[in-house]
């Protein structure tokens, strides 16, 4: 799961205190040293973890966006400049906006907030708190030179339905080593590797699942059961991807061959020099377009399949179903699947309806600016290739126009008309005469009142040369 570090860089964090019989106390320097240790441990155990850093002082600032380049993050941390006052709630607001701009609200996140506790104690006394719509864990680490007998821990008021708030406290008095030990325990508790033995018959291979699967809870009317992943991943059989369909998944994990850290690569019997069953399985599933049904705990099933994030690169992925034997309804009891004695005469499950439903049509979703920009550019590309692309031009124009009407984005229609008129004036002398006529015709129709009816379809101008 992605990680965000929210770091207080106010003057209170940069003050160097001189303590009796102890070393000097510098909260910011101690924190940066502990974060460097934390990143070193992530590079050893969780190389695929995405980490971002946000500093909060006079105003929150994204110091480093999500990246797996931990050396870049270290460089940024060593170049931090001190600002003015710190506001925890403003920093968390920026974190929420930043997360929702990169991920969905259902994406599980780990947020580590490190701040000077006296500034938060003043904030909590004058504020009603903050509401967050994030999912995951929020680790709050308030630093204070707690040598006074009246020291009290301050708890900020944070309301979140899907965000678990955890208060952390290092061993007192706070030293550089105590903070390093605290961040080491964070890495051990929340970023530990999950290594399992994947087996199928006589074949077996050590694999690492990332991110590590968490315990699943099944709640019914009269039962409450916790399912804990076991270090054994047994493959039960193979199914066509079309038969598996798209069942509900609790989580998805990248499956990578695991190599012992102390293994000698010069040893011919080393695992790195032995053919990997994990690689063999990935290649077979990719070529045959099949999935491998597996079990990770008692009555907790999943499917292994090849997933491609580009045309040239694919990965072996494990999707864990809801706990229970009936997690894929159209397959029935997953523990009762057998090899058919004769070929099936009917189509595989799930059965596809012969009728074409309205919701099966291609839809337009303009969640971000590049999506809208891409649709407009597609219309203009077809416009420059008229009359050869006449049908495609009017198809895309009507699709975008109807979507704009349904969303109430009527200003887009006027903008489209202006763009088409501008393209008409920029046509080169070698352009076909029909190009200018069609663009003028389309721009004129877009400005007519009847074109605001979503059921109306703009037709090409009839021409003959």
LINKAUR-V76513 format. One line per field, one symbol per residue. ss: DSSP state (~ for helix, > for strand, _ for the rest). phi: phi as a letter, one per 30 degrees, with the letter a starting at -180 (. if undefined). A space follows every 50 residues. Layout:
# LINKAUR-V76513
ss = ???
phi = ???
This chain:
# LINKAUR-V76513
ss = __>>>>>>__~~~~_>>_______>>~~~~~~~~~~~~~~~~~~~_____ >>>>>>____>>>>>>>__~~~~~~~~~_________~~~~~~~~~~~~~ ~~_____>>>>>>>>>~~~~~~~~~____>>___>>>>>>>>>_______ _______>>___>>>>>>_______~~~~~~~~~~~~~~~___>>>>>>> __>>>>>>>>_____>>>>____>>>>____>>>>>>>>>~~~~____>> >>>>>>>_____________~~~___~~~~~~~~~~~~_>>>>>>>>__> >>>>>>>>_____>>>>>>>>_______~~~__~~~______________ _______~~~________~~~~~~~~~~~~~~~______~~~~~~~~~~~ ~~~~~~~___~~~~~~~~~~~~~~~_______~~~~~~~~~~~~~~__~~ ~~_____________
phi = .dbbcccdbdeddcdccccdhbddcbedddddddddddddddddcbdcdd bbbbcbbdadbddbdeacddddddddddcdcdccdcbddddddddddddd dcbdddddbcccccaddddddddddcbdjbcbccbkbcccbccaddcddc dbdccddbcadccdcbccbddcddbddddddddddddddcbddccbccbb iddaadbccbdddcdccccbdbbbbcccdcdbccdclbbdddddibddcd abbdcbdcbedcdcddddcdddccecdddddeddddddhbbcdbbcadib cabcacbccadcbbbdbcccddekdcdcedcidddcdbdddbdddcdddd dcdddcddddddccbcdbdeddddddddddddddcdddcddddddddddd dddddddicddddddddddddddddcddddddeddddddddddddddddd ddddddbdcdddbbb
